């Protein structure tokens, strides 16, 4: 039986989509959620029950970062379906894969941070293109500080006592369309927090207004400064708009012997080292560090960190000078996660007396849920994540598990115990919030049946399979005083998280 060229093109599109989805370790439901579609939509497209649309193809290309492969398969299909040689020309910047609703594109961004010994001076230059259908009249910028990133509690106290102010920022901005003198830009505060400011740069000043109209380009530049007593040893860029080129420069005193490294994360990848190295150039008495990337994915975050190996005489030992690399476990400790070695992690948890202790149980579950929200802001848990009460210093038998499918509701476990499991097992790498610097290869059943309590004390049995079985079993172990290292095959070593990022693979079920 022969198929038409259109059918073959549709099959090629579906195959390309499925290939990139599985390479990213995403289920069909997970991808649909990230794209903003109904959970079953990706399944229908891959199964050829729904015809792919341009809207769908652009979103898939943007989320899966497919370097144009998904978009090319769609173009081939669409050209055949409409009997044309090419899709209509658009005003989009060449080569930029834009999700629907895109307005502004950052064609180039150059960020320069200079340390003078008493203050940090930041200069941001962005070349913007309006690919939307409406004029742009304002642009949102953010300034955030964190004096002691290794110690969030201390940092929060410090910024409450010494809040960042708009006055000290001395923010100034202008725009340049290449047609004459740069125009100063007014600004207006959006959010004012002790360690965080959001500011609207306005396309206007005392002389008039100058909106950025569809199809036009403009360069904006803004600068601010922060005293060294409020800045920490890090500088982060977040990709919130489609961006074609991003470059960062750190300009630091050579006499302080700076050491610089970087981390990156995105929707489809856990935090890891920068894929491109930071390059150092020495210029007289300055050490200049450059890093750049092309076509960074939306919602990616790039963070440069440093320490000064030669401490100036008047430096703060808790500040930027001498700060070691921020370990993953340090970040977890900063969120209040109890770390390995604590006695509580090796003790069986106390069972709730339900319904008499329903109020206590709800309070514990609320704290666990809040911790998961904070964790999601810190780390992209693409495989799902769970947390047990002992990890927050609570000796109760409660855990909350968020499935890999972010559209699904978290699972609440009260007084749980495994009552049955399948004989079939597999081995996958697991991590633990209580020692996040390592990963370990752990054998687990592919299915477990768990008896657990409801708020009114009634008990029920729920069956969990594959990834959820692994996540739930991990948390129940915590409630019984076990860690995943107790489940590992003897002689199998833990893998440092830096090595795991290079060699580890997503769970596959």
C-alpha positions as CSV (number, residue, x, y, z in Angstrom):
1,X,0.0,0.0,0.0
2,X,1.5,3.4,-1.0
3,X,1.1,6.6,0.8
4,X,0.9,10.1,-0.5
5,X,3.8,12.6,-0.2
6,X,1.6,14.6,2.3
7,X,1.1,11.5,4.5
8,X,4.9,10.8,4.4
9,X,5.6,14.4,5.3
10,X,3.2,14.2,8.2
11,X,4.8,10.9,9.4
12,X,8.3,12.6,9.2
13,X,7.0,15.5,11.3
14,X,5.5,13.2,13.9
15,X,8.7,11.1,14.0
16,X,11.0,14.2,14.4
17,X,8.7,15.5,17.2
18,X,8.8,12.1,19.0
19,X,12.6,11.8,18.6
20,X,13.3,15.2,20.2
21,X,10.8,14.6,23.0
22,X,12.3,11.3,24.0
23,X,15.8,12.7,23.8
24,X,14.7,15.4,26.4
25,X,13.2,12.7,28.6
26,X,9.7,14.2,28.4
27,X,6.4,12.3,28.3
28,X,3.8,13.4,25.9
29,X,1.8,15.0,28.7
30,X,4.8,16.8,30.0
31,X,5.6,18.3,26.6
32,X,2.0,19.3,26.1
33,X,2.0,21.1,29.4
34,X,5.2,23.0,28.6
35,X,3.7,24.0,25.2
36,X,0.4,25.1,26.8
37,X,-1.7,22.5,25.1
38,X,-4.3,20.0,26.4
39,X,-2.4,17.0,28.0
40,X,-3.5,14.6,25.2
41,X,-2.7,16.9,22.3
42,X,0.9,15.8,21.7
43,X,-0.3,12.1,21.7
44,X,-2.8,12.9,19.1
45,X,-0.3,14.7,16.8
46,X,2.3,11.9,17.2
47,X,-0.4,9.3,16.5
48,X,-1.5,11.3,13.4
49,X,-5.0,11.7,14.8
50,X,-4.5,15.5,14.7
51,X,-2.9,17.5,11.9
52,X,0.1,19.6,13.0
53,X,-0.5,23.4,12.9
54,X,2.0,26.2,12.6
55,X,1.2,27.3,16.1
56,X,2.0,23.8,17.4
57,X,5.2,23.5,15.4
58,X,6.6,26.8,16.6
59,X,5.9,25.9,20.2
60,X,7.4,22.5,19.9
61,X,10.5,23.9,18.3
62,X,10.9,26.5,21.0
63,X,10.4,24.1,23.9
64,X,12.4,21.2,22.6
65,X,15.3,23.4,21.3
66,X,15.5,21.3,18.1
67,X,17.8,23.7,16.2
68,X,15.2,24.0,13.5
69,X,14.6,20.3,12.8
70,X,11.0,20.2,13.9
71,X,10.2,23.5,12.1
72,X,11.8,22.2,8.9
73,X,9.7,19.0,8.9
74,X,6.6,21.2,9.4
75,X,7.5,23.5,6.5
76,X,7.9,20.4,4.2
77,X,4.5,19.1,5.3
78,X,2.8,22.5,5.1
79,X,4.2,23.3,1.6
80,X,2.9,19.9,0.3
81,X,-0.5,20.4,2.0
82,X,-1.0,23.8,0.5
83,X,0.7,23.1,-2.8
84,X,3.2,25.9,-2.5
85,X,7.0,26.2,-2.7
86,X,7.5,28.2,0.4
87,X,5.6,29.6,3.4
88,X,4.7,33.3,3.3
89,X,7.4,35.7,4.3
90,X,7.1,37.0,7.8
91,X,8.6,39.9,9.8
92,X,10.3,37.4,12.2
93,X,14.0,37.7,12.7
94,X,15.8,35.1,10.5
95,X,16.6,31.8,12.3
96,X,14.7,32.7,15.5
97,X,12.2,30.1,16.5
98,X,9.5,32.0,18.3
99,X,6.5,30.8,20.3
100,X,3.2,32.3,19.5
101,X,2.5,35.8,20.9
102,X,6.2,36.8,20.6
103,X,6.5,40.6,20.7
104,X,10.1,41.6,21.4
105,X,13.2,39.7,20.3
106,X,16.6,40.4,21.8
107,X,18.9,40.2,18.8
108,X,22.0,40.9,20.9
109,X,22.7,41.4,24.6
110,X,26.0,42.5,26.1
111,X,26.2,42.6,29.9
112,X,29.3,44.0,31.6
113,X,29.9,43.9,35.4
114,X,32.8,45.9,36.7
115,X,34.1,45.7,40.3
116,X,36.0,48.8,41.4
117,X,36.8,47.7,45.0
118,X,33.9,49.6,46.7
119,X,31.0,49.0,44.2
120,X,29.8,46.9,41.3
121,X,28.9,48.8,38.2
122,X,26.6,47.0,35.7
123,X,26.0,48.0,32.1
124,X,23.4,46.2,29.9
125,X,23.1,46.8,26.2
126,X,20.3,45.1,24.3
127,X,19.4,45.3,20.6
128,X,15.7,44.8,20.3
129,X,13.4,43.9,17.4
130,X,9.6,44.2,17.6
131,X,8.3,41.0,15.9
132,X,4.8,41.5,17.2
133,X,1.8,43.4,16.0
134,X,1.6,46.1,18.6
135,X,3.9,49.0,19.5
136,X,6.1,48.5,22.5
137,X,6.1,51.4,25.1
138,X,8.0,49.9,28.0
139,X,10.6,47.3,28.8
140,X,10.9,45.4,32.1
141,X,14.3,45.1,33.8
142,X,15.3,43.4,37.1
143,X,18.0,44.0,39.7
144,X,18.5,41.4,42.4
145,X,21.2,41.1,45.1
146,X,22.2,38.2,47.4
147,X,25.1,39.2,49.7
148,X,25.7,35.7,51.2
149,X,24.5,33.0,48.7
150,X,25.9,30.3,50.9
151,X,23.8,31.4,53.8
152,X,20.2,32.5,52.7
153,X,19.2,33.2,56.3
154,X,22.1,35.5,56.9
155,X,21.6,37.2,53.5
156,X,17.9,37.8,54.2
157,X,18.7,39.4,57.6
158,X,21.4,41.5,56.0
159,X,19.1,42.9,53.3
160,X,16.3,43.6,55.8
161,X,18.8,45.7,57.8
162,X,20.5,47.2,54.7
163,X,17.9,47.2,51.9
164,X,18.7,47.9,48.3
165,X,17.3,51.4,47.4
166,X,16.5,53.0,44.1
167,X,18.5,56.0,45.1
168,X,21.8,54.1,45.4
169,X,21.2,52.3,42.1
170,X,21.6,55.6,40.2
171,X,19.8,54.0,37.3
172,X,20.1,55.7,34.0
173,X,18.9,54.5,30.6
174,X,18.7,55.6,27.0
175,X,17.7,54.3,23.6
176,X,19.4,54.6,20.2
177,X,17.7,53.9,16.9
178,X,20.8,54.9,14.9
179,X,19.2,58.0,13.5
180,X,20.8,60.6,15.7
181,X,21.5,61.4,19.4
182,X,20.5,58.7,21.9
183,X,17.3,59.5,23.8
184,X,17.2,59.3,27.6
185,X,14.5,57.0,28.9
186,X,12.4,57.6,31.9
187,X,11.7,54.7,34.3
188,X,9.0,53.7,36.8
189,X,9.3,51.2,39.7
190,X,7.1,48.0,39.4
191,X,8.3,46.1,42.5
192,X,10.4,47.3,45.4
193,X,11.8,44.6,47.7
194,X,14.7,44.6,50.1
195,X,16.9,42.6,47.7
196,X,15.0,42.8,44.5
197,X,13.8,45.6,42.2
198,X,11.7,45.4,39.0
199,X,11.7,48.5,36.9
200,X,9.8,49.6,33.7
201,X,12.1,51.4,31.3
202,X,9.7,53.7,29.4
203,X,10.0,54.6,25.7
204,X,9.4,58.3,26.6
205,X,11.1,61.3,28.3
206,X,10.3,65.0,28.9
207,X,10.6,65.7,25.2
208,X,8.1,63.2,24.0
209,X,7.3,59.5,23.3
210,X,9.1,57.1,20.9
211,X,7.3,53.7,20.9
212,X,9.0,50.8,19.2
213,X,6.7,49.9,16.3
214,X,6.3,46.5,14.7
215,X,9.1,45.7,12.3
216,X,11.4,48.3,13.9
217,X,14.7,47.9,15.7
218,X,16.3,49.9,18.6
219,X,19.2,49.6,21.0
220,X,18.6,50.3,24.7
221,X,21.2,50.6,27.3
222,X,20.9,50.9,31.0
223,X,23.4,51.1,33.9
224,X,23.3,50.9,37.7
225,X,25.6,50.4,40.6
226,X,25.5,48.5,43.9
227,X,27.9,48.8,46.8
228,X,30.1,45.8,47.6
229,X,28.4,45.4,51.0
230,X,25.2,44.4,49.2
231,X,26.4,42.5,46.1
232,X,27.3,38.8,46.3
233,X,29.9,36.8,44.2
234,X,27.5,36.0,41.3
235,X,25.9,37.5,38.2
236,X,23.0,35.8,36.5
237,X,21.3,36.3,33.2
238,X,17.8,34.8,32.6
239,X,16.4,34.4,29.0
240,X,12.9,35.8,29.2
241,X,12.6,36.8,25.6
242,X,13.7,35.0,22.4
243,X,17.4,35.9,22.2
244,X,19.8,35.3,19.4
245,X,23.1,36.2,21.1
246,X,24.0,36.7,24.7
247,X,27.4,37.8,26.0
248,X,28.6,38.5,29.6
249,X,31.8,40.2,30.7
250,X,33.2,40.3,34.2
251,X,35.9,43.0,34.8
252,X,37.6,42.3,38.1
253,X,40.8,43.6,39.8
254,X,43.8,41.3,38.9
255,X,45.4,41.9,42.2
256,X,42.6,39.9,43.9
257,X,43.5,36.9,41.8
258,X,39.8,36.1,40.8
259,X,38.6,32.6,39.8
260,X,35.5,32.5,37.7
261,X,33.2,29.6,36.8
262,X,29.6,29.3,35.6
263,X,26.4,27.2,35.7
264,X,23.4,26.9,33.4
265,X,20.0,25.4,33.5
266,X,16.9,25.3,31.3
267,X,13.4,23.7,31.1
268,X,14.9,20.6,29.6
269,X,18.1,20.2,31.5
270,X,19.2,20.1,35.1
271,X,21.8,22.6,36.4
272,X,25.2,21.9,35.0
273,X,28.4,23.7,34.0
274,X,28.4,26.2,31.2
275,X,28.6,24.4,27.8
276,X,31.0,27.1,26.6
277,X,34.0,28.0,28.7
278,X,34.6,31.4,30.3
279,X,37.7,33.0,28.7
280,X,40.1,35.1,30.7
281,X,42.0,38.1,29.3
282,X,44.5,40.1,31.4
283,X,44.6,43.8,30.7
284,X,47.1,45.9,32.8
285,X,45.7,45.6,36.4
286,X,42.4,44.0,35.4
287,X,41.3,40.4,34.8
288,X,38.5,40.3,32.2
289,X,36.4,37.2,31.8
290,X,34.2,36.8,28.7
291,X,31.5,34.3,28.0
292,X,28.9,34.1,25.2
293,X,26.3,31.8,23.7
294,X,24.1,31.8,20.5
295,X,20.3,31.2,20.4
296,X,19.9,30.4,24.2
297,X,16.6,28.6,24.9
298,X,13.8,30.5,26.5
299,X,13.8,30.4,30.3
300,X,17.4,29.3,30.4
301,X,19.5,30.8,33.3
302,X,23.2,31.4,33.1
303,X,25.0,32.2,36.3
304,X,28.7,33.3,36.6
305,X,30.3,32.9,40.0
306,X,33.7,33.9,41.4
307,X,35.9,34.0,44.3
308,X,39.0,36.2,45.1
309,X,41.9,34.0,46.1
310,X,43.8,37.1,47.4
311,X,41.8,38.8,50.1
312,X,42.1,42.6,50.4
313,X,42.9,43.7,54.0
314,X,39.5,45.2,54.7
315,X,37.4,42.5,53.1
316,X,34.4,40.7,54.8
317,X,35.3,37.0,55.3
318,X,31.7,36.1,54.6
319,X,31.5,38.2,51.4
320,X,32.8,37.8,47.8
321,X,36.5,37.4,48.8
322,X,37.4,33.8,49.4
323,X,33.9,32.4,48.7
324,X,34.1,28.8,47.6
325,X,31.9,27.3,45.0
326,X,28.3,27.1,46.1
327,X,27.6,23.4,46.5
328,X,24.2,21.9,45.6
329,X,23.9,20.7,49.3
330,X,24.5,24.2,50.5
331,X,21.6,25.5,48.5
332,X,19.4,22.7,50.0
333,X,20.6,23.5,53.5
334,X,19.7,27.1,52.8
335,X,16.1,26.1,52.1
336,X,15.9,24.3,55.5
337,X,16.5,20.8,54.2
338,X,18.0,18.6,56.9
339,X,21.3,17.2,55.6
340,X,22.8,13.7,55.8
341,X,24.3,12.9,59.1
342,X,21.4,14.3,61.2
343,X,20.0,11.7,63.6
344,X,16.4,12.4,62.6
345,X,17.0,11.0,59.1
346,X,17.8,7.6,60.7
347,X,14.8,7.4,63.0
348,X,11.4,5.9,62.1
349,X,8.8,8.7,61.9
350,X,5.9,9.0,64.3
351,X,2.4,8.0,63.0
352,X,-0.4,10.4,63.0
353,X,-3.4,9.6,65.2
354,X,-6.2,10.4,62.7
355,X,-8.6,12.1,62.7
356,X,-7.6,13.4,66.2
357,X,-4.4,14.9,64.8
358,X,-5.7,16.1,61.5
359,X,-4.7,19.7,62.2
360,X,-1.1,18.7,62.9
361,X,-1.1,16.5,59.8
362,X,-2.4,19.4,57.6
363,X,0.1,21.8,59.0
364,X,2.9,19.3,58.2
365,X,1.6,18.8,54.7
366,X,1.4,22.5,54.1
367,X,5.0,23.0,55.1
368,X,6.0,20.2,52.7
369,X,4.0,21.7,49.9
370,X,5.6,25.1,50.5
371,X,9.1,23.6,50.5
372,X,8.3,22.0,47.1
373,X,7.4,25.4,45.7
374,X,10.6,26.9,46.9
375,X,12.6,23.9,45.5
376,X,11.0,24.4,42.1
377,X,12.3,28.0,42.0
378,X,15.8,26.7,42.7
379,X,16.1,23.6,40.6
380,X,14.2,22.1,37.6
381,X,13.1,18.7,38.8
382,X,12.2,17.1,35.5
383,X,11.9,13.6,36.9
384,X,9.5,14.7,39.7
385,X,10.4,15.4,43.3
386,X,9.4,14.4,46.7
387,X,10.0,15.5,50.3
388,X,9.4,13.8,53.6
389,X,8.7,15.4,56.9
390,X,12.0,14.4,58.5
391,X,13.8,16.4,55.8
392,X,12.2,19.5,57.3
393,X,13.0,18.5,60.9
394,X,9.5,17.1,61.5
395,X,9.3,13.6,63.1
396,X,6.0,12.8,61.5
397,X,5.0,10.1,58.9
398,X,4.1,12.5,56.1
399,X,5.5,13.0,52.6
400,X,4.5,14.9,49.4
401,X,5.5,13.7,45.9
402,X,5.1,15.8,42.8
403,X,4.9,13.5,39.7
404,X,7.1,14.0,36.7
405,X,3.9,15.2,34.9
406,X,3.7,18.8,36.2
407,X,0.0,18.9,35.3
408,X,-0.8,16.2,37.8
409,X,-1.6,17.0,41.4
410,X,1.0,16.2,44.1
411,X,0.5,13.0,46.0
412,X,0.0,13.3,49.8
413,X,1.1,10.3,51.9
414,X,0.1,10.0,55.5
415,X,1.3,7.0,57.6
416,X,2.3,5.1,54.4
417,X,3.7,1.6,54.2
418,X,4.4,-0.6,51.2
419,X,2.2,-3.7,51.3
420,X,3.2,-5.3,48.0
421,X,5.6,-4.9,45.2
422,X,6.3,-6.4,41.8
423,X,9.2,-8.9,41.4
424,X,10.4,-6.9,38.3
425,X,12.9,-4.3,39.2
426,X,15.2,-1.8,37.4
427,X,18.2,0.4,38.4
428,X,18.1,4.2,37.9
429,X,20.1,7.0,39.3
430,X,18.5,8.8,42.3
431,X,19.3,12.0,44.1
432,X,18.3,13.1,47.5
433,X,17.6,16.6,48.8
434,X,19.5,15.6,52.0
435,X,22.8,15.0,50.1
436,X,22.3,16.7,46.8
437,X,26.0,16.7,45.8
438,X,25.8,13.0,44.7
439,X,23.7,10.6,42.7
440,X,23.5,6.8,43.2
441,X,22.3,3.9,41.2
442,X,19.4,2.3,43.1
443,X,17.4,-0.9,42.3
444,X,13.6,-0.5,42.8
445,X,10.5,-2.5,42.0
446,X,8.6,-1.3,38.9
447,X,5.3,-1.3,40.9
448,X,4.5,-0.9,44.6
449,X,1.2,-1.0,46.4
450,X,1.0,1.5,49.3
451,X,-1.4,1.6,52.1
452,X,-1.8,5.1,53.5
453,X,-4.3,7.2,55.5
454,X,-6.8,9.9,54.6
455,X,-7.5,12.9,56.8
456,X,-10.4,11.2,58.5
457,X,-8.2,8.2,59.4
458,X,-9.6,5.9,56.7
459,X,-7.0,3.8,54.9
460,X,-6.7,3.0,51.3
461,X,-4.2,1.2,49.0
462,X,-2.8,3.0,45.9
463,X,-0.7,1.3,43.3
464,X,2.2,3.3,41.8
465,X,4.2,2.3,38.8
466,X,7.6,3.1,37.2
467,X,8.8,6.7,38.0
468,X,6.1,7.3,40.6
469,X,6.9,3.9,42.2
470,X,10.5,5.0,42.5
471,X,9.7,8.5,43.9
472,X,7.1,7.2,46.4
473,X,9.4,4.3,47.6
474,X,12.2,6.8,48.1
475,X,10.0,9.0,50.4
476,X,8.6,6.0,52.4
477,X,12.2,5.0,53.0
478,X,12.8,8.4,54.6
479,X,9.9,7.8,56.9
480,X,11.3,4.5,58.0
481,X,14.8,6.0,58.7
482,X,16.4,4.7,55.5
483,X,18.4,6.5,52.8
484,X,18.7,5.4,49.2
485,X,22.4,4.5,49.8
486,X,21.0,1.6,51.9
487,X,19.4,0.2,48.8
488,X,22.4,0.4,46.5
489,X,24.3,-2.7,45.4
490,X,27.3,-3.2,47.7
491,X,30.5,-1.9,46.0
492,X,28.7,0.5,43.7
493,X,30.0,4.0,44.4
494,X,28.1,7.3,44.6
495,X,28.7,9.6,41.6
496,X,29.5,13.3,42.2
497,X,26.8,15.5,40.8
498,X,29.3,17.2,38.4
499,X,30.2,13.8,36.9
500,X,26.6,12.7,36.8
501,X,25.7,15.8,34.7
502,X,28.2,14.5,32.1
503,X,27.2,10.8,32.1
504,X,23.8,10.5,33.6
505,X,20.7,9.9,31.6
506,X,17.0,10.6,32.2
507,X,14.8,7.9,33.7
508,X,13.3,5.8,30.9
509,X,10.1,3.8,31.5
